[in-house]
Amino acid sequence: MADIPPIHSMHEAPLKQIKKGLAKSRLSHAIILEGSADVAIQDLALHIAAEIFCGSQNPCDKDARIFHLTHPNIKVIESSKSSIAKDDIIALQHDFNQTAVEDGPKVYIIFEAEKMNGYAANALLKFLEEPHANIYGILVTQDALSLLPTILSRSQLISVKSVPSQLVFEALLEAGYERQPAAIASVLWQDVKRAKDHLDLDEFNQLLDQIPTLLDFTKKPQSVLKKMRDLWPDLDRDKPMVLLFLDLIMLYLKDLLYAKLEVSDKALFSDAKLTLEATAEHYDQATLVSMWAETLALKEKCEKPIHLSLALDNWALMMERGDVI
């Protein structure tokens, strides 16, 4: 047992939840494990895998090979690159279509699942849509909302945070902030002070008010590029503001997907619910997924030296056409 990492105090509740699901044969074949490094979230993923291999056996005699990543029935994807590509997911599917070396379940773990690009996420979604009886997936991420809503809807979410976003949200409400901005800020920053600092910025509140109008087709159609330039003429001069703008666009696109899936009650932009539902009618689901993926790709490019103005213009044109550049 010396080779097996200890169970963090915050691991006990989620492991109990996993054991309960196994005992009742109700454990989801896809688990999204959300948490930060300070709660040893990757260790928890391996402990969950060990519980799956033990089944309903109690106590669980955990196999140290799981924690060494040498168990033949475990596949781990952890990318040192800026993103996890479609080829990584295809290789995973290929491996799991082969005959198992050992009897028992197969488990794949994707560390930093938020690094999946749009093509990888879509490939994984197809895998999730046809679950095999003895295959389990664990997607480890610091932010579950960075994953496609369609992946979220097919997975069991287990959130382990040192400061849960719900507590940040409640603290912001108690401090007098409105519900919608408090909900969005609590998702973006798991820290009350940082959330308050942004909520007190006029620029942030203007973004919240104006972003729903960018893709609003309930009125006379207008160029997305022109809207962006009219609303934020100096946006490309401030890279941190561009990154915040893209984060909020991604949240809004997810809200559009929620509306498309008829679960708009989950939307963070709750004040724009009617606009959300009307705008969602303008797009099909695949287009929204592509737009989200391209927005994520632009955010990743912003980490490198790029021509911000040109990159934003190309992105806006893609949003306007609803296709991939």
C-alpha positions, 0 to 999 in steps of 0.5 A: 500500500506504500505505493498508493497515494493517500486519500485526501480528506476531500476525496472521501465523499466522492469515493463514497458516491462512486462505491454507492453507484457501483453497489447499485450497478448505477455508475455512469460510464462517463465521469467528469471529475472537476477540481484543482491541483490543491485537492490532488484531483489526479490522485482521486481519478486513480482512486476512482479507477481502482474502485471501478476495478474492485467493483462492489468489493469492500474493502477494496484491495487496490492494485498498485499498477493503477497508480503507476499507470502500468495496468494493461486495462487503463489508458491515460491521455495527458498532453504536454502540448497545448491541446488534446487532438482528435488523433489522441481520442481515435488512438484511445478508441482503437486500443479499447476495441482490442481484446483486453489483456486481463479480465475486468473493466477498461478505464480511460482517464483524460487529464486536463480534459479542457485541453481537448480541441473541438475535433477531439471533443466531437470524437469523444462524444461519439464514443460516449453516445455508444457506451460499452458495458465494461468501459468507463471514462474519467475526464479530469478538468479544473472547469467542467464548463470548459467541456461541451454541454453535450458531453456534460449531459452524458456524464456524471459530474463530481466536483471537488473544489477547495472553494466551490463556485456555489460558495463564491456565488452565495458570497457575491449575492450576500455582498449585493451583486445581481444574480446573473453577474454573480453566477458568471463571475463565480464560474470564472473565478473560484475566489471571492476577492477576484470575482468582486474585483471584476464585478466592480469593473465597468468593462466587465459589466459592459461585456455581460450586457453586450455579448448577447447582442453579438449573435442576436438574430431576432432583429434585423441581421447585421454583420457580427464583425461590424457589431464587434467593432462598434461595441468594442472598438479598442478591444484588440489593444488589451489582450487580458480584455480579449481573453475575458471577452473570449471566455464570456463568448464561450460561456454564452455559446454553451448557453446557446447549446443548453437552449438548443437542448431545451435546458436553458434553465442551466444558462448562466446568462439568465437575464437573456433567456428569451434572446438565448432561445430565439438565437438558438433557433438560428443555429444547428447544434453542430454549428454551435459546437464548431463556433465554440471550438474555434473560440477556444482555438483563438484563446489558445493562439492568444497565448502566443504573439499574434496579430490580435486585430486580424485574428479577431476579425477572422474569428468574427467572420467565422462567427458570422458565417457559422463555419470553421475557418 
